[in-house]
Amino acid sequence: MIRMLPPKKRIWRARLWQYLLKLSRWWDQAKQSRDVEIFDQGYVQAIASLAMSNGTADNVALAKALSLAPVADITLRVVVPQAIVETRLLQRMEHEPPAERIFEPDFDTSMRAFGMFQTINDILMQSNRRIIPIETLNNQSSLESIQSVEQEIISKILHTGGGPAAKRG
C-alpha cells in the first residue's frame, strides 16, 4: 500500500508504515477470535491517510490499495457536514502545541481528505462492501445510526456464533 501511495514526506512514510504493521498484527489476532472485534480507524483510514499525504492519488490507485486491504464485515462511515469538520479542525489546530503541529498536515491538506472520503466510499460501495453511514447531525439521527450498527453486530454474532465481547483494536 505504501509503495502504491507513497507519502511525499519521509516522516509520514515511516509513521504510516509503522501504523500499518501494527494494524496488520492486530487484524491477524482478531481473525483468530470468535468475539466481535472493533477497529477504530482501520485500513480505510490508513489508505485515506496515505492518499492524503501522497497528494496525487487517483481513483485507480485508491481502488488498488483498497483491494489489498482486508475486508471488514462492516465498515462504519461517520458522516459530518464539511462546515463542522472545518470548525473542529481549526479549533484543534489552534490548541495544539507548536511541536505537535510539525507532525500534522496543514489545514488545506486535511480538508482535501473530506472529498477523498467520499471517493473512497464510492469505491467501496462499487466493490459491494457493507458500509453503514453514521449520521451525527442530531440526537435522533445518532440514535438511529447506533441502533442500525447494533442490529448489524447482533445479526453477525447470531450468524457466525461469535461471542458478545467487543474489543478495541
C-alpha positions in Angstrom: 0.0 0.0 0.0 2.8 2.4 0.9 4.6 1.7 -2.5 1.3 2.3 -4.3 0.5 5.6 -2.5 3.9 6.8 -1.2 3.7 9.8 1.1 5.8 12.8 0.0 7.4 13.3 3.4 9.6 10.6 4.9 8.2 11.2 8.3 4.7 10.3 7.1 6.1 7.3 5.2 7.6 6.0 8.4 4.6 6.9 10.6 2.1 5.2 8.3 4.3 2.2 7.7 4.6 1.6 11.4 0.8 2.1 11.8 0.1 -0.5 9.0 2.4 -3.0 10.6 0.7 -2.7 13.9 -2.8 -2.8 12.3 -1.9 -5.9 10.4 -0.8 -7.6 13.6 -4.0 -6.6 15.4 -6.0 -7.7 12.4 -4.4 -11.2 12.3 -5.1 -11.6 16.1 -8.7 -10.5 15.6 -9.2 -13.1 12.8 -8.4 -15.8 15.4 -11.1 -14.6 17.8 -14.7 -15.5 17.8 -15.5 -12.3 19.6 -16.7 -9.1 17.9 -13.6 -7.0 17.2 -13.9 -3.3 16.5 -11.1 -1.4 14.8 -11.2 2.3 15.2 -9.6 3.9 12.1 -8.5 0.7 10.4 -7.4 0.1 6.9 -9.8 2.5 5.1 -8.5 5.4 7.3 -4.9 4.3 6.7 -5.4 4.3 2.9 -7.0 7.7 3.2 -4.0 9.0 5.2 -1.6 7.5 2.6 -3.6 9.2 -0.3 -3.8 12.5 1.6 0.0 12.5 2.3 0.7 11.5 -1.3 -1.2 14.4 -2.8 -1.6 12.9 -6.3 -3.6 9.7 -5.6 -6.2 9.0 -8.2 -9.2 6.7 -8.2 -7.3 3.8 -9.7 -4.6 3.9 -7.1 -7.2 4.2 -4.3 -9.2 1.3 -5.7 -6.0 -0.9 -5.9 -4.9 0.0 -2.4 -8.4 -0.7 -1.1 -8.4 -4.1 -2.9 -5.3 -5.1 -1.0 -6.8 -4.3 2.4 -8.6 -7.0 4.4 -12.3 -6.7 4.1 -14.1 -5.9 7.3 -17.5 -7.4 7.9 -18.9 -3.9 8.4 -17.4 -0.5 7.7 -18.8 2.4 9.6 -18.7 5.8 7.9 -19.2 8.8 10.2 -21.0 11.5 8.1 -20.3 15.0 9.3 -21.0 18.2 7.3 -17.9 19.9 5.9 -18.5 23.2 7.8 -18.4 21.3 11.1 -15.2 19.5 10.1 -13.6 22.8 9.2 -14.6 24.4 12.5 -13.3 21.4 14.6 -10.1 21.2 12.7 -9.3 24.9 13.1 -10.1 24.7 16.8 -7.8 21.6 17.2 -5.0 23.3 15.4 -5.3 26.4 17.5 -4.9 24.5 20.7 -2.0 22.2 19.5 1.4 22.9 20.9 3.8 24.0 18.1 5.9 20.9 18.4 2.9 18.7 17.7 1.9 20.8 14.6 5.1 19.6 12.9 3.7 16.1 12.7 0.2 17.2 11.5 -0.8 18.0 7.9 -1.7 21.6 7.2 -5.4 22.8 7.0 -5.7 22.5 3.2 -4.2 19.0 3.2 -6.6 17.9 5.9 -9.6 19.3 4.2 -8.7 17.5 0.9 -9.4 14.4 2.9 -13.0 15.4 3.2 -13.6 14.8 -0.5 -11.3 11.8 -0.6 -13.6 10.0 1.9 -16.5 10.4 -0.5 -14.4 8.9 -3.3 -13.3 6.1 -1.1 -16.9 5.5 0.0 -17.9 5.3 -3.7 -15.1 2.8 -4.5 -16.1 0.6 -1.5 -19.8 0.7 -2.5 -18.9 -0.4 -6.1 -17.0 -3.3 -4.6 -20.0 -4.4 -2.6 -18.6 -3.7 0.8 -21.0 -3.4 3.7 -21.0 0.3 4.8 -23.2 1.8 7.4 -23.4 5.6 7.5 -23.4 7.1 11.0 -25.3 10.3 10.9 -24.4 12.7 13.8 -26.5 15.8 12.9 -28.7 15.5 16.0 -29.5 13.1 18.8 -32.3 11.3 16.7 -30.0 10.6 13.8 -27.2 9.5 16.1 -29.6 7.1 17.9 -30.9 5.6 14.7 -27.4 5.1 13.4 -26.3 3.4 16.7 -29.4 1.1 16.5 -28.5 0.2 13.0 -25.0 -0.8 13.9 -26.2 -2.7 17.0 -28.6 -4.7 14.8 -25.9 -5.5 12.3 -23.5 -6.7 15.0 -26.1 -8.8 16.7 -27.0 -10.3 13.3 -23.3 -11.1 12.7 -22.9 -12.7 16.1 -26.0 -14.9 15.6 -24.9 -15.8 12.1 -21.3 -16.8 13.0 -21.9 -18.0 16.5 -19.3 -15.5 17.9 -19.4 -14.2 21.4 -20.7 -10.9 22.6 -17.5 -9.4 23.8 -16.1 -6.4 22.0 -12.6 -5.2 22.0 -10.9 -2.2 20.5 -8.0 -2.7 18.1 
